[in-house]
Amino acid sequence: MVEDRITDGKRIGQLLASEVTGLERGALGTLSVVDADPDVAPTAEGAFAFGIEADGTRLGEVHVTPETARLTLSESVAVDVGREDVTVEKSGSDTVVVAHSGAAVKALVDVLADRLG
């Protein structure tokens, strides 16, 4: 069996943006992608790809590295995704949820859904 796994950070970021813009149910329907840079070039530090807002309020930003998409939430929140392809880091008062594969995008959407509560 061939296993296709998306591990390109820019592509993972694009998948997340697509998921966010395609959401139309409940509170998730209020999410939008803002300030997107379609020509973003991933960097080791993480290049800004786009912001995510809900009803005009910034929830976080997505930065891309060559291998990951990093969702930075502007507050410290408890995140438990229970996946090997998602890691959670703390950076000052921010929470960074890192997707290491395209399949991990769904977990990042779940994190956003939890934020909207």
N, C-alpha and C positions, 0 to 999 in steps of 0.2 A: 504494500500500500504506500502510495506517495503522500507525504504530508507537506502541504503548502502552508507555510507560516509566514505572515507578513511581519518583518522585523526592521523595516525601513521607517525611521522616525517621522519623516515628512509624510509618508503614506499613512501611518497610524494617525497622525494629526488630521489628515484629510478625511479619514474614516470617522473620526470623532466629530469633526465639523459637519459632515453629512448626517450623522445620527442626530446631532443637536438640531439642525435645521429641519429635519424630517419629523420631529416629534410634534404631535398635535393633540395629545391627550392630557387632560387635567392640567396640573401645575407645570408639567414638563412642556406644555404648549407655549408657555411664557418665555422659554429660553430662546436666545438668539446669539448668533455669532457676529461679533463686531470687530472692526479695525483689522480685518483679515489681510494678511500679506500672502497672496497666492504664489509669489516667487521666492518665498523664504528659503534660505539655504541653511540647513541644519549645522549647528556648531557643537563642539564638545561641551560648552557651557550651557547650551540651550538657547536657540534663537526664537524671538517672539514670533508666533504664528497667528494668533488671534485671541480676542477676549471673549468671554461668555457672560451674557447679561440675562437677567430675568426682570421683565417689566422696567427696563432702563437702569437697573441696579447691577453693578459689576459684581459677579460672583467669583470670578477668577480669570486666569490667563493660561494659555497653552503655549509652551515652548517646545521646540523639537531639537533633538540631538540626532546624530546619524542612526542610532538604534532605538530611540524611545520618543514618546510624546509625554510631556510632563504637565499635568494640570495643577496649577498653584492656586490654592484657595486662600483668600486674604484673611484667614483667621485660623486659629488652632482648633481643629475638630477631631473627634475620635473617628477613625476609619478602620473598618475591619472587612476586607473584601474576600479573604480566604482563597486567594488564587496565587499560584507560583509566578505568574507572568505580570503581577501587579505588586509594586512595592510602595510603601508609605514612608515619607521622610518629613521631619520637622525642620523648618528653616526660620529661625526667629519666631515670630508669631504666626507664620504661615504654615499651612499643611500642603505638602506636595505629594500628589498621587501619580505614580509613574507607570505607564503602560509599556510593557516590553514586547507586545505583539498586537496584531490587529484584533484578535479575539478578545483582548483585554478592554477594548473600547466600551463594551457593554457594562463592565464593572465601573468605569468612569462615569457613565450615564447614571448608573445606580447611585453613585456618590453624589452627583448633582441632584438627583431626585430626593435623597435624604436631606440635603441642604435646604430644599424647598419645603420639606416636611409636610 
